[in-house]
Structures are given as C-alpha cells and as structure tokens.
Amino acid sequence: MTGRDPAPWWRSGVVYQIYPRSFADASGDGIGDLEGIRSRLDHLSWLGVDVLWLSPIYRSPMADAGYDIADHCDIDPLFGDLVAFDRLLADVHDRGMRLMLDWVPNHTSDQHPWFLDSRSSRTSARRNWYLWRDGDPGRPPNNWLAQFTGGPAWTWDEVTAQWYLHLFLAQQPDLNWAEPAVQEAMHEVLRFWLRRGVDGFRADVVHLIGKDPDLPDHPPELVGANIVHTHDLPTTHELLRGIRAVLDEFPGEPAMVGEVNLRSPSLIAPYYGAGDELHLAFNFVPLSGPWDASFWRSVVEETLAALQPSEAWPTWVLSNHDNPRHRTRYGGSAARARAAAVLLLTLPGTPFLYAGEELGLQDAVVPPDRQVDPGGRDGCRAPIPWTAEDGHGWPPQPWLPFPPEAAASSAAVQREDPASILHLYRRLLAVRRGSPALALGAWRTLPAPEGVLAYERHAPGDRRVVAVNFTGLPVPFPLGEPADVQLSSAGRPEGVPWTGSLEPDEAVLLIPGTPPG
C-alpha cells in the first residue's frame, strides 16, 4: 500500500466518532447536545484528532435514536438548533479540524413530510417516493425480514390499502431511489449541508438504496437472513456515482465514507468504484473478531488484497455506536485495550475512533427499566465520564448509566496521569502524524512467533516496525537489526534499545536503525 502526495485529508487523517446524546451535556437535561460538544473541543484538539463525525442530530421522533429523520435540514431541539450547529462548525474549523455528518439515504421517519404526503393517497405526487405494493392484508409482498424486530419488513397501511417496505422499524419507511425526484431531493440535502461548510458525510447503510424493482423473495438459502448483510445489487453503483458527483461540485474535497455492511472486503471493494463512488467504506470484519494474531493477520492481508487493485483506501474501526466496545469484547482487559490502540493507529488506512475509546471505556450495564434502543445497543452508548466527582460532568441522572469505573476512567483523572490510556492515544496520534510511514506508507508482514503479529510500515526516508503480542505470556521477538522503542502499550521507556522480548498483551512501535532503501 503506497501513499499519494499530497494526500487528501480523508486518507491521512484520524476520524473521531461522536454519539451526540452521550458526549457532553450543556443544557442540563441529561442528554448530550451541540453546545456540550463545543465545550469539549479543547479535549479533542489536545488529543490530536483530525476529523469529527457526528451521529444524527436532525429532527426526529427518535424511534431509532435519530436514524428516523423527520427533517433532514434542521436540528432536533434535543441537540440545539442551526445557530448552535454553525457555532460548533466554526469552532471545529478554527481548531484545524473537520466535521462530517451522518447522512441516512435509505429511509426516513414515518413522520417526515415526504412520507405523510406519500401515505395520504395513492394519487399523491410523492406516492412513488416510497415502496408501496398491493397484496393481501394478511400476507406481506415478500419474505424479507426487518432489522431489530425480526418480523416482516412490510407494514399494511389501512388508509390506502397497500403495504410499504421498511428494512428497519415500521417507523422507518424505505425511500424509492428509482424515483428521480427522490434522488434530487436527497442530493439537495447533501448540498444544504455542504453549502453550510461541512466537510463530508458518513452514509448510513448506503448499499441498501438500490433495489430490484420486483422486490423478489429471498431464495431458500437466505430465508431468515438479515438483508442488511446480504443486499448487494449493481444498480446501487449508478446511484453512488450520482451522489459522488454532488460532492465533487464543492471545493475542499468533501468526502463520504459508506456503511456497506457486507462483512467481506471483497464485497465492499466495488463500492469505491473507479474513484467515482465512495471515498471510503467501513471494514466491519474487525468489529466481530477475536483478540487473535492469526485473525488480524488474515483480515489485514485480505483487506489489502481486495482494495489494492483499484487503489482503494482501507479503513479500520474497533468500536462504534452499533457494537460492543472492543475492550468489552476483549474480556475487559486494560492491557489488550492499550495494545489494540497501537494496532489500530499503525495499520495502513484511515482509523476511526469511537468517543471514549481513548479513555479505555467498557460497555455500561443497563438495567431493563433504563433500556432505550430497539437493537439492544445501549451499553456502548453510555455517557462519557468527564470528571471524577458525582455526575462526572453530567446532571445526576443522565439518559443512560455510566460505564464501569467511571471516576477512574474519566477524562480529568486520566489527563493528570501520564501513564493513562488517554496519554497513550495522544502519543500515538502525535507519532502517527509525524511519520509518513505510519500515515501513508506501505505495509508488509514480518516473521513473528505464534501469537504475535509483526509488520513494517515504510515510506521514502521513514520506516517503523510494529509488533503486537496477542498472548498472555512473554514472547521473544528478535528483530534481527538494532532498533529503538518509540512507543509501548505496556509503558516501557521510550528511546531505549529494543531488548527482543514482548510483555504479555504488549504492542510496541520500533524505529529500526537501518533506514529504508
């Protein structure tokens, strides 16, 4: 994998995902908001991230935490208003960072004016903006199942005596992207925010927008399967090229990263197109994988092999708002969480951090009476603890419980501890920014003992070696040449000669003594 010079910002930067409800609360209602985010920008600037991505902040009935949008061009009062958004965007830019928004192209809320109009009559001008089908009221038009509920992906509408399609909740009807007016309306949503100055978008389940007009049954081998993980149609690519053309109308290289939830790099690679579709696409395989050297070696090799032929750029993510935090998945181990930070930020591609990752947070335990999310994802969406005292920088009762060890994990406590995982992330970001090899350089595996993943990153005049011990035992790792320790997840001193042995669950970043050829 080789870098381009100069590299676009979405290749060289580190993206930090903010779940607005849980990041910081300035209004005192227990729900995070835009002013809360703005009040914590100094933390993000100090940390050293380059790009902020906000999960949905639009007007919404909140059946699915804002992914059911009722107005694409306004802010939900829970979070603030457009004036507050403009202040936040200006402050982000003043600090040299960029801002991306979530864009939800597949569906709207059932309270969106488009759907209310579409539902009002079979002769509505917007009837074809959604996917309506005739049928028996007791039998859905096909055998597709909805995400979250596991029931039919169809709801019968008594008023117009037809079914409408919703791949998620019934409150989230699917848009019909075969209708040119839908394409233009959603393109205008992008233009609205690009004119306001946003730098790009994360496109929610964007691979779902192209649909077979016949909406055929799943074949027998896919009956009962989640369509979100299997839907992959050629018609989507033409739609993506139209979306990319809208972004290309604007200066500043606005970018789009797609949620193409197909769980295979070879299936995701075509969504980059020939440099005319998505700029980036998420790689979901690591989100469900174990803490295992062989797994990670195969994932990296498979990803690079799938993307290199089209010069597509990889992405790496360990945690997000839809999946358990990686420290939780890795058994709660603080040592593994620290080593995973080194791994994530030294792989070739664009890394995405999820808010709280830099604090080593685990999922919260959410009792039944406080559960909110229809998909059971509340644990990874717990509020960020900012301070050690009661409330942790929030009102006494935020919308969800805090993660475990909130006081000790808080940003204020870790800021004062140079050995904390927070300082490890800050150091990693600074090292990555200062190394062409780590930011944009080529990658190759190195020989390593069982249970260790070792690789080299190199660019002209710059070379680094990374070794990650996935075992709970010390493992010899002789490099075969002199090297100095630039950084260790286990806290060994920096700048000392490499001794040739990894501690349990330790990751090291080494500077070899021999410059690249």
C-alpha positions as CSV (number, residue, x, y, z in Angstrom):
1,M,0.0,0.0,0.0
2,T,1.6,3.3,-1.1
3,G,0.5,6.8,-0.3
4,R,-0.1,9.6,-2.6
5,D,1.4,13.0,-2.2
6,P,-0.2,15.3,-1.4
7,A,-2.8,13.0,0.3
8,P,-6.4,14.0,0.6
9,W,-7.4,14.7,4.2
10,W,-9.6,11.6,4.4
11,R,-6.5,9.4,3.7
12,S,-4.1,11.0,6.1
13,G,-6.4,12.0,9.0
14,V,-7.8,10.2,12.1
15,V,-11.6,10.4,12.4
16,Y,-13.3,10.6,15.8
17,Q,-17.0,9.5,16.1
18,I,-19.2,11.4,18.5
19,Y,-22.5,10.0,19.6
20,P,-24.1,13.3,20.5
21,R,-26.6,12.1,23.1
22,S,-23.7,10.7,25.1
23,F,-20.8,13.0,24.6
24,A,-21.4,16.1,26.7
25,D,-24.5,17.9,28.0
26,A,-24.5,21.7,28.2
27,S,-28.3,22.2,28.8
28,G,-28.6,20.1,32.0
29,D,-31.3,17.8,30.7
30,G,-29.1,14.7,30.9
31,I,-28.9,14.4,27.1
32,G,-25.8,15.4,25.2
33,D,-26.1,18.4,22.8
34,L,-24.2,20.6,20.3
35,E,-23.1,23.1,22.9
36,G,-21.8,20.2,25.0
37,I,-19.7,19.0,22.1
38,R,-18.5,22.6,21.6
39,S,-17.5,22.8,25.2
40,R,-15.2,19.8,24.9
41,L,-13.5,20.7,21.6
42,D,-10.3,21.5,23.5
43,H,-10.2,17.9,24.7
44,L,-10.3,16.7,21.1
45,S,-7.8,19.3,19.9
46,W,-5.4,18.3,22.7
47,L,-5.9,14.7,21.8
48,G,-4.9,15.4,18.2
49,V,-7.8,14.0,16.1
50,D,-8.3,15.5,12.7
51,V,-12.0,14.9,11.8
52,L,-15.1,14.7,13.9
53,W,-18.1,12.6,12.7
54,L,-21.4,13.3,14.4
55,S,-24.1,10.6,14.6
56,P,-27.6,12.0,13.6
57,I,-28.6,15.4,15.0
58,Y,-31.6,16.0,12.8
59,R,-35.2,16.5,13.8
60,S,-36.6,13.0,14.6
61,P,-39.2,11.3,16.7
62,M,-36.2,9.2,18.0
63,A,-37.7,5.7,17.4
64,D,-34.2,4.7,16.4
65,A,-32.1,7.4,18.1
66,G,-32.3,9.8,15.2
67,Y,-31.8,7.4,12.3
68,D,-35.5,8.0,11.7
69,I,-35.3,11.5,10.3
70,A,-38.3,13.8,10.1
71,D,-36.4,16.8,8.7
72,H,-33.0,16.4,7.0
73,C,-32.2,20.1,7.1
74,D,-32.9,21.1,10.7
75,I,-31.5,20.2,14.1
76,D,-33.6,18.3,16.7
77,P,-34.3,20.6,19.7
78,L,-32.8,17.9,21.9
79,F,-29.4,18.9,20.5
80,G,-29.9,22.6,19.7
81,D,-30.6,24.5,16.5
82,L,-28.9,25.6,13.3
83,V,-27.3,28.6,15.1
84,A,-25.7,26.2,17.6
85,F,-24.6,24.0,14.8
86,D,-23.0,26.9,12.9
87,R,-21.1,27.9,16.1
88,L,-19.9,24.3,16.5
89,L,-18.8,24.0,12.9
90,A,-16.9,27.4,13.1
91,D,-15.1,26.3,16.3
92,V,-14.2,23.0,14.8
93,H,-12.7,24.7,11.8
94,D,-10.9,27.3,13.9
95,R,-9.1,24.4,15.7
96,G,-7.9,23.0,12.4
97,M,-10.3,20.0,12.5
98,R,-13.0,18.9,10.0
99,L,-16.6,17.9,10.6
100,M,-18.6,15.1,9.0
101,L,-22.3,14.4,9.5
102,D,-24.3,11.2,9.3
103,W,-26.4,11.0,6.2
104,V,-29.3,8.5,6.1
105,P,-30.2,7.9,2.5
106,N,-32.2,4.6,2.7
107,H,-35.2,5.6,4.8
108,T,-36.9,8.5,6.6
109,S,-39.2,8.7,9.6
110,D,-42.8,7.9,9.1
111,Q,-43.4,11.4,10.4
112,H,-41.4,13.0,7.6
113,P,-43.5,15.3,5.4
114,W,-42.5,13.3,2.4
115,F,-43.9,10.1,3.8
116,L,-47.0,11.8,5.3
117,D,-47.7,13.1,1.8
118,S,-47.0,9.7,0.2
119,R,-49.3,8.0,2.7
120,S,-52.1,10.4,2.2
121,S,-53.4,9.0,-1.1
122,R,-52.5,6.6,-3.9
123,T,-52.6,9.6,-6.2
124,S,-50.1,11.7,-4.1
125,A,-47.3,13.3,-6.1
126,R,-44.9,11.6,-3.7
127,R,-46.6,8.2,-3.7
128,N,-43.6,6.7,-5.7
129,W,-41.1,8.2,-3.3
130,Y,-41.6,5.1,-1.1
131,L,-42.0,1.4,-1.9
132,W,-45.7,0.6,-1.9
133,R,-47.2,-2.8,-3.0
134,D,-50.6,-4.3,-3.4
135,G,-51.4,-7.6,-1.6
136,D,-53.5,-9.5,0.9
137,P,-53.6,-7.6,4.2
138,G,-52.6,-10.8,6.0
139,R,-49.6,-11.7,3.7
140,P,-46.6,-9.4,3.1
141,P,-45.5,-8.9,-0.5
142,N,-42.3,-10.9,0.0
143,N,-40.4,-12.8,2.7
144,W,-37.9,-10.1,3.7
145,L,-37.4,-9.5,7.5
146,A,-36.9,-6.2,9.2
147,Q,-33.8,-5.4,11.3
148,F,-34.4,-5.2,15.0
149,T,-37.9,-6.8,15.1
150,G,-37.2,-9.9,13.1
151,G,-40.8,-9.6,11.7
152,P,-41.8,-8.8,8.2
153,A,-40.2,-5.8,6.5
154,W,-43.6,-4.6,5.5
155,T,-46.5,-2.7,7.2
156,W,-50.0,-2.7,6.0
157,D,-51.5,0.8,5.6
158,E,-55.2,0.9,6.2
159,V,-55.8,4.3,4.6
160,T,-54.5,3.4,1.2
161,A,-54.8,-0.4,1.4
162,Q,-51.2,-1.2,0.4
163,W,-48.0,-2.4,2.1
164,Y,-45.0,-0.2,2.5
165,L,-41.4,-1.5,2.8
166,H,-39.2,-0.8,5.8
167,L,-35.9,-2.7,6.2
168,F,-35.7,-1.4,9.8
169,L,-38.5,-0.3,12.1
170,A,-42.0,0.3,10.8
171,Q,-41.4,3.9,11.7
172,Q,-38.6,4.0,9.1
173,P,-40.1,3.5,5.6
174,D,-37.6,2.9,2.8
175,L,-37.2,5.6,0.1
176,N,-37.5,4.6,-3.5
177,W,-34.2,5.6,-5.1
178,A,-35.5,4.5,-8.5
179,E,-37.7,7.7,-8.4
180,P,-35.6,10.6,-9.9
181,A,-37.3,13.1,-7.6
182,V,-36.0,11.1,-4.6
183,Q,-32.5,11.3,-5.9
184,E,-32.7,15.0,-6.5
185,A,-34.3,15.6,-3.0
186,M,-31.5,13.6,-1.3
187,H,-28.9,15.3,-3.4
188,E,-30.2,18.7,-2.2
189,V,-29.9,17.5,1.4
190,L,-26.2,17.0,0.8
191,R,-25.9,20.4,-0.9
192,F,-27.7,22.1,2.0
193,W,-25.0,20.9,4.5
194,L,-22.1,21.3,2.1
195,R,-23.1,24.9,1.5
196,R,-23.1,25.3,5.3
197,G,-19.5,24.2,5.3
198,V,-19.5,20.6,6.4
199,D,-16.5,18.5,5.2
200,G,-18.2,15.2,4.4
201,F,-20.6,12.5,5.4
202,R,-20.9,9.0,6.8
203,A,-23.6,7.3,4.7
204,D,-25.8,5.0,6.7
205,V,-26.4,1.6,5.1
206,V,-25.8,3.1,1.7
207,H,-25.6,-0.2,0.0
208,L,-29.4,-0.7,0.5
209,I,-30.5,2.2,-1.7
210,G,-30.5,0.3,-5.0
211,K,-33.3,-2.3,-5.1
212,D,-34.6,-4.8,-7.6
213,P,-38.0,-3.2,-8.7
214,D,-39.6,-6.6,-8.5
215,L,-38.7,-6.9,-4.8
216,P,-38.4,-10.7,-5.2
217,D,-38.5,-13.2,-2.3
218,H,-35.2,-14.2,-0.8
219,P,-34.0,-17.5,-2.2
220,P,-34.3,-20.5,0.1
221,E,-30.7,-20.3,1.3
222,L,-31.2,-16.7,2.5
223,V,-34.7,-17.1,4.1
224,G,-34.4,-15.7,7.6
225,A,-31.1,-14.0,6.9
226,N,-30.5,-10.3,7.7
227,I,-31.0,-8.5,4.4
228,V,-28.7,-5.7,5.7
229,H,-25.8,-8.1,5.5
230,T,-26.7,-9.7,2.1
231,H,-28.2,-6.9,-0.1
232,D,-25.7,-6.2,-2.9
233,L,-27.1,-5.0,-6.2
234,P,-25.4,-3.5,-9.2
235,T,-27.9,-0.7,-9.5
236,T,-26.6,0.9,-6.3
237,H,-23.3,1.8,-8.1
238,E,-25.0,4.1,-10.6
239,L,-26.7,5.8,-7.7
240,L,-23.4,6.2,-5.8
241,R,-21.8,7.8,-8.9
242,G,-24.6,10.4,-8.9
243,I,-24.0,11.1,-5.2
244,R,-20.3,11.4,-5.7
245,A,-20.9,13.9,-8.5
246,V,-22.8,16.1,-5.9
247,L,-19.8,16.1,-3.6
248,D,-17.5,16.9,-6.4
249,E,-19.4,20.1,-7.1
250,F,-17.9,21.6,-3.9
251,P,-14.3,22.7,-3.1
252,G,-12.3,21.3,-0.2
253,E,-12.5,17.7,-1.2
254,P,-15.7,16.8,0.7
255,A,-15.7,13.0,1.3
256,M,-18.1,10.2,2.0
257,V,-17.5,7.1,4.0
258,G,-20.1,4.4,3.4
259,E,-21.6,1.9,5.8
260,V,-21.6,-1.0,3.4
261,N,-22.4,-3.8,5.9
262,L,-21.5,-6.8,3.8
263,R,-18.8,-8.2,6.2
264,S,-16.3,-9.0,3.4
265,P,-13.6,-6.8,2.0
266,S,-14.0,-8.3,-1.5
267,L,-17.7,-7.4,-1.5
268,I,-17.1,-3.9,-0.2
269,A,-14.3,-3.0,-2.6
270,P,-16.6,-2.4,-5.6
271,Y,-18.3,0.4,-3.7
272,Y,-15.3,2.6,-4.2
273,G,-15.9,2.3,-7.9
274,A,-13.2,3.7,-10.2
275,G,-12.6,6.6,-7.8
276,D,-16.1,7.8,-8.6
277,E,-18.2,6.3,-5.9
278,L,-17.4,6.2,-2.1
279,H,-14.1,7.8,-0.9
280,L,-14.0,5.3,1.9
281,A,-16.0,2.3,3.1
282,F,-16.1,0.8,6.6
283,N,-14.4,-2.6,7.1
284,F,-16.7,-4.4,9.6
285,V,-14.8,-7.6,10.0
286,P,-12.7,-6.4,13.0
287,L,-15.8,-5.4,14.9
288,S,-16.8,-9.0,15.5
289,G,-13.4,-10.7,15.5
290,P,-11.4,-12.1,18.4
291,W,-8.2,-10.8,20.0
292,D,-6.0,-13.2,18.0
293,A,-2.9,-12.7,15.9
294,S,-3.9,-15.1,13.1
295,F,-7.3,-13.4,12.7
296,W,-5.8,-10.0,12.4
297,R,-3.1,-11.1,10.0
298,S,-5.7,-12.6,7.7
299,V,-8.0,-9.6,8.0
300,V,-5.3,-7.1,7.0
301,E,-4.0,-9.3,4.2
302,E,-7.5,-10.0,2.8
303,T,-8.4,-6.3,3.0
304,L,-5.3,-5.0,1.2
305,A,-5.6,-7.7,-1.4
306,A,-9.2,-6.7,-2.1
307,L,-8.6,-3.0,-2.2
308,Q,-5.2,-2.6,-3.9
309,P,-6.2,-3.5,-7.5
310,S,-8.4,-0.3,-7.6
311,E,-6.1,1.7,-5.3
312,A,-9.0,2.0,-2.8
313,W,-8.0,3.2,0.7
314,P,-8.7,1.0,3.7
315,T,-10.5,1.9,6.9
316,W,-10.1,0.4,10.4
317,V,-12.5,0.6,13.3
318,L,-12.6,-1.3,16.6
319,S,-15.7,0.2,18.2
320,N,-18.8,2.2,17.3
321,H,-22.4,3.1,18.4
322,D,-23.7,-0.2,17.0
323,N,-21.3,-2.7,18.5
324,P,-20.0,-3.6,22.0
325,R,-16.8,-1.6,22.8
326,H,-13.7,-3.5,21.9
327,R,-12.4,-3.6,25.5
328,T,-15.6,-5.3,26.5
329,R,-15.3,-7.8,23.6
330,Y,-11.7,-8.4,24.6
331,G,-12.7,-9.6,28.0
332,G,-12.4,-6.2,29.8
333,S,-8.6,-6.3,29.7
334,A,-7.0,-2.9,30.0
335,A,-3.7,-4.3,28.6
336,R,-5.5,-5.5,25.5
337,A,-7.3,-2.2,25.1
338,R,-3.9,-0.4,25.1
339,A,-2.3,-2.8,22.7
340,A,-5.4,-2.5,20.4
341,A,-4.8,1.3,20.3
342,V,-1.3,0.7,18.9
343,L,-2.6,-1.8,16.4
344,L,-5.5,0.5,15.2
345,L,-3.3,3.6,14.7
346,T,-0.5,1.9,12.9
347,L,-2.4,-0.1,10.3
348,P,-2.4,1.2,6.7
349,G,-5.5,3.2,6.1
350,T,-7.8,5.7,7.8
351,P,-8.5,4.8,11.5
352,F,-11.9,5.7,13.1
353,L,-12.0,6.2,16.9
354,Y,-15.3,6.0,18.8
355,A,-15.7,8.6,21.6
356,G,-14.5,7.1,24.9
357,E,-12.1,4.7,23.2
358,E,-9.3,7.0,24.3
359,L,-10.5,6.5,27.9
360,G,-10.5,2.7,27.6
361,L,-14.2,2.6,28.4
362,Q,-16.2,-0.6,28.6
363,D,-19.9,-1.0,27.9
364,A,-22.3,0.1,30.6
365,V,-24.6,-2.4,32.3
366,V,-28.0,-1.0,31.5
367,P,-30.9,-2.4,33.6
368,P,-34.2,-3.3,31.8
369,D,-36.0,-0.3,33.1
370,R,-33.5,2.1,31.5
371,Q,-33.0,0.4,28.2
372,V,-33.9,2.6,25.2
373,D,-32.5,1.2,22.0
374,P,-34.7,-1.2,19.9
375,G,-31.5,-3.0,18.9
376,G,-30.1,-3.5,22.4
377,R,-27.1,-1.3,21.8
378,D,-27.4,0.9,24.9
379,G,-24.3,-0.4,26.6
380,C,-21.9,1.1,24.1
381,R,-23.8,4.3,24.0
382,A,-23.3,5.2,27.7
383,P,-22.3,8.8,28.6
384,I,-18.7,9.9,28.5
385,P,-17.4,10.5,32.1
386,W,-15.6,13.8,32.1
387,T,-14.8,14.3,35.8
388,A,-14.3,12.1,38.9
389,E,-17.0,13.6,41.1
390,D,-20.6,12.5,41.2
391,G,-22.3,13.2,37.9
392,H,-19.0,13.0,36.0
393,G,-19.7,16.3,34.3
394,W,-23.4,15.5,33.7
395,P,-26.6,16.0,35.7
396,P,-27.2,13.5,38.4
397,Q,-29.3,11.3,36.1
398,P,-28.1,11.2,32.5
399,W,-30.1,9.4,29.9
400,L,-28.2,6.2,30.4
401,P,-26.0,4.8,33.2
402,F,-22.2,5.4,33.1
403,P,-19.7,2.8,32.1
404,P,-17.9,0.8,34.8
405,E,-15.2,2.6,36.8
406,A,-16.4,6.0,35.6
407,A,-14.5,8.1,38.0
408,A,-11.1,6.4,37.4
409,S,-11.8,6.4,33.7
410,S,-12.8,10.0,33.5
411,A,-11.0,12.4,31.2
412,A,-10.0,14.6,34.1
413,V,-8.3,11.8,36.1
414,Q,-6.6,10.4,33.1
415,R,-5.4,13.8,31.9
416,E,-3.4,14.0,35.1
417,D,-1.8,10.6,34.7
418,P,0.9,10.4,32.1
419,A,0.7,6.6,32.1
420,S,-3.0,6.5,31.3
421,I,-4.5,5.1,28.1
422,L,-5.6,8.7,27.3
423,H,-2.0,9.8,27.1
424,L,-1.1,6.7,25.1
425,Y,-3.7,7.6,22.5
426,R,-2.4,11.2,22.4
427,R,1.1,10.0,22.0
428,L,0.1,7.6,19.2
429,L,-1.7,10.3,17.3
430,A,1.3,12.6,17.5
431,V,3.7,9.8,16.4
432,R,1.4,8.9,13.5
433,R,1.1,12.5,12.4
434,G,4.9,12.8,12.4
435,S,5.6,9.6,10.5
436,P,5.0,9.4,6.7
437,A,5.4,5.7,7.0
438,L,2.6,5.3,9.5
439,A,0.2,7.9,7.9
440,L,0.5,6.8,4.3
441,G,3.3,4.3,3.9
442,A,3.5,0.7,2.6
443,W,2.9,-2.3,4.7
444,R,4.4,-5.8,4.8
445,T,4.2,-8.6,7.4
446,L,7.3,-9.7,9.2
447,P,8.2,-13.1,10.6
448,A,7.0,-13.5,14.1
449,P,6.4,-16.2,16.8
450,E,2.9,-17.7,17.1
451,G,0.5,-15.3,18.8
452,V,2.4,-12.2,17.5
453,L,1.5,-10.0,14.6
454,A,4.5,-8.1,13.3
455,Y,4.7,-5.7,10.4
456,E,6.7,-3.0,8.8
457,R,5.4,0.4,7.6
458,H,7.7,2.3,5.2
459,A,7.8,5.4,3.1
460,P,10.8,7.2,1.5
461,G,13.2,8.1,4.3
462,D,11.0,6.7,7.1
463,R,10.5,3.2,8.5
464,R,8.7,1.7,11.5
465,V,8.2,-1.8,12.9
466,V,5.1,-2.8,14.9
467,A,4.8,-6.0,17.0
468,V,1.6,-6.9,18.8
469,N,1.6,-9.8,21.3
470,F,-1.9,-11.3,21.4
471,T,-1.0,-13.8,24.1
472,G,-1.0,-13.5,27.9
473,L,2.6,-14.7,28.1
474,P,6.0,-13.0,27.4
475,V,7.1,-13.8,23.8
476,P,10.6,-13.4,22.3
477,F,10.6,-11.1,19.3
478,P,14.2,-10.7,18.0
479,L,14.2,-8.1,15.2
480,G,17.5,-9.1,13.6
481,E,18.7,-5.5,13.5
482,P,19.2,-2.7,16.0
483,A,16.1,-0.7,16.9
484,D,14.8,1.8,19.5
485,V,11.5,1.7,21.2
486,Q,9.4,4.7,20.1
487,L,6.3,3.7,22.0
488,S,5.0,0.8,24.1
489,S,1.5,0.0,25.2
490,A,2.9,-1.5,28.4
491,G,4.7,1.7,29.3
492,R,8.3,0.7,28.9
493,P,10.6,3.7,28.5
494,E,10.8,5.4,25.1
495,G,14.1,5.8,23.2
496,V,15.7,2.7,24.8
497,P,17.2,-0.1,22.6
498,W,14.8,-2.9,21.8
499,T,15.6,-6.0,24.0
500,G,13.9,-8.6,21.8
501,S,11.1,-9.7,24.1
502,L,7.4,-8.7,24.3
503,E,5.4,-8.5,27.5
504,P,2.0,-10.2,27.7
505,D,-0.6,-8.3,25.6
506,E,2.0,-5.7,24.7
507,A,2.3,-3.8,21.4
508,V,5.5,-1.9,20.5
509,L,6.4,0.6,17.9
510,L,10.0,0.4,17.0
511,I,12.4,2.6,14.9
512,P,14.9,0.4,13.2
513,G,18.4,1.6,12.9
514,T,18.6,0.9,9.2
515,P,16.8,3.5,7.0
516,P,14.6,2.3,4.2
517,G,16.2,1.6,0.9
